[in-house]
Amino acid sequence: MTGDDTARLDKWLFFARIFKSRGLAAERIEGGGVRINGAPVRKPGRTIRPGDQITVSAQGRVIALRVLAPGTRRGPAAEAQGLYELLGNDASQA
């Protein structure tokens, strides 16, 4: 992570506990299952920042999130939930 409130997409998805490993996050990104602000992303190293909207298609559902913080580690679930805000209709199932 850098000190300017940005993060690599694959690390952030791992820190936010969307994926169980950074490798799984990278595979999903490269496979076309992630969008940032509506645009498809295929590079795990893509930089994200607070305010970005991330849409993830995984495990048979679509999850829309707004980035609130870049995170610095994969902490407990309560810490991970502070990194994002759930958006959309599927939010209650995430």
C-alpha positions in Angstrom: 0.0 0.0 0.0 1.0 3.5 -0.5 0.6 6.4 2.0 -1.8 8.3 -0.3 -5.1 6.3 0.3 -4.7 4.0 -2.7 -4.5 0.2 -2.8 -3.9 -2.6 -5.3 -7.3 -4.1 -6.3 -6.2 -7.7 -5.5 -4.9 -6.8 -2.1 -7.9 -4.7 -1.2 -10.3 -7.6 -2.2 -8.3 -9.9 0.1 -8.1 -7.3 3.0 -11.9 -6.7 2.7 -12.5 -10.5 2.9 -14.3 -10.7 -0.4 -11.9 -13.5 -1.4 -10.1 -16.0 0.9 -6.7 -15.4 -0.8 -5.0 -12.7 -2.9 -4.4 -15.4 -5.5 -8.1 -16.1 -5.8 -8.8 -12.4 -6.1 -6.2 -12.0 -8.9 -7.7 -15.0 -10.8 -11.2 -13.5 -10.6 -9.9 -10.1 -11.8 -8.0 -11.6 -14.7 -11.0 -13.7 -15.6 -13.2 -10.6 -16.1 -15.3 -10.9 -12.9 -14.5 -7.4 -11.5 -15.5 -3.9 -12.6 -14.3 -0.6 -11.2 -16.7 2.4 -11.7 -18.5 0.3 -14.3 -15.4 -0.5 -16.4 -14.1 -4.1 -16.7 -10.7 -4.6 -15.1 -8.2 -7.4 -16.0 -5.2 -6.3 -14.0 -4.9 -7.3 -10.3 -2.5 -4.4 -9.7 -5.0 -1.7 -10.8 -5.0 1.1 -8.2 -8.2 1.9 -6.3 -9.1 4.7 -3.9 -11.9 5.7 -1.6 -15.0 6.5 -3.5 -14.5 3.9 -6.2 -17.3 1.5 -6.8 -16.3 -2.1 -7.3 -18.6 -4.8 -8.7 -17.6 -8.4 -8.1 -19.2 -11.4 -9.8 -18.3 -14.4 -7.7 -19.9 -17.6 -6.2 -23.1 -17.2 -8.2 -23.9 -13.6 -7.1 -23.0 -10.0 -7.8 -21.7 -7.8 -5.0 -21.5 -4.0 -5.4 -19.2 -2.1 -3.0 -18.0 1.4 -2.5 -14.4 1.7 -1.2 -14.2 3.6 2.1 -10.5 3.0 3.0 -7.5 1.2 1.4 -6.8 -1.0 4.4 -3.3 -2.1 5.6 -3.9 -5.7 6.5 -6.3 -8.6 6.5 -7.8 -8.1 9.9 -10.9 -9.5 11.6 -14.2 -9.3 9.9 -15.3 -6.2 11.7 -12.2 -4.4 10.5 -12.7 -5.6 7.0 -16.3 -4.3 6.9 -15.0 -0.9 7.6 -13.2 -0.8 4.3 -16.4 -0.7 2.2 -20.1 0.1 2.0 -22.4 -2.4 0.4 -24.5 -1.1 -2.5 -27.4 -2.5 -4.5 -30.0 -5.1 -4.0 -27.7 -8.1 -3.4 -26.1 -6.2 -0.5 -28.2 -7.9 2.2 -26.9 -11.3 1.0 -23.2 -10.5 1.0 
